[in-house]
Amino acid sequence: MQDVPLDEYLDDDNIQTIVERKLQLAIQVCMDVANYLIGQLGLAAPDAPENVFQALGREGIIDKELASHMAGMVRFRNILVHDYLEIDARIVYSNLAEDLKDFDEYARQIAGRFLEQ
């Protein structure tokens, strides 16, 4: 969907719905992995969902800059889930166009630390 031009994206509710749902799920998977690692490693439970990545950053599991980006994704996910009547399609499109690299980097850092090469 990254190749869809902005005007087409804004005119097509189906594309918007697909992108929003897939971004929501991708962010949730990252949160689930973070929560799993926090539990398995015996780290202190974060006080808010967006802080799961900060906990990984403090422990050096992911770098702090990525932790900050991922925390922003959690806030974005919360908008997708809870404030769905107020979603700004241009912001979603911007996230689609610019922020998917953070998912790749998160996977790379987690895999590099915990999975055998």
TAPE-V321307 format. One record per residue. RES is the residue in one letter. PHI is phi in degrees with one decimal (999 if undefined). Layout:
BEGIN
res phi
RES PHI
RES PHI
END
This chain:
BEGIN
res phi
M 999
Q -65.2
D -85.7
V -71.1
P -64.0
L -54.2
D -62.3
E -66.5
Y -59.1
L -66.8
D -88.7
D -120.4
D -61.8
N -66.6
I -63.2
Q -59.3
T -63.6
I -61.8
V -62.4
E -59.6
R -66.8
K -67.2
L -65.3
Q -58.2
L -66.4
A -62.3
I -64.9
Q -62.7
V -61.6
C -62.5
M -63.9
D -63.2
V -62.2
A -61.0
N -63.8
Y -61.2
L -63.7
I -58.4
G -67.0
Q -66.9
L -91.5
G 68.7
L -80.0
A -63.0
A -67.1
P -68.9
D -81.2
A -149.0
P -54.4
E -68.4
N -88.7
V -62.0
F -76.3
Q -63.0
A -62.1
L -67.4
G -66.0
R -61.8
E -88.2
G 77.5
I -75.5
I -127.6
D -75.2
K -65.7
E -64.6
L -64.2
A -57.7
S -66.2
H -62.3
M -66.5
A -61.8
G -63.3
M -65.0
V -63.8
R -62.3
F -63.8
R -58.6
N -61.8
I -65.5
L -60.2
V -82.4
H -105.1
D -117.0
Y -61.4
L -79.5
E -117.2
I -71.4
D -92.5
A -59.8
R -68.3
I -68.4
V -60.4
Y -61.8
S -60.7
N -62.4
L -62.5
A -74.6
E -116.7
D -106.6
L -67.3
K -61.7
D -65.5
F -64.3
D -62.3
E -66.5
Y -60.4
A -61.3
R -62.7
Q -69.0
I -66.3
A -62.4
G -63.4
R -89.9
F -119.0
L -108.4
E -69.0
Q -87.4
END
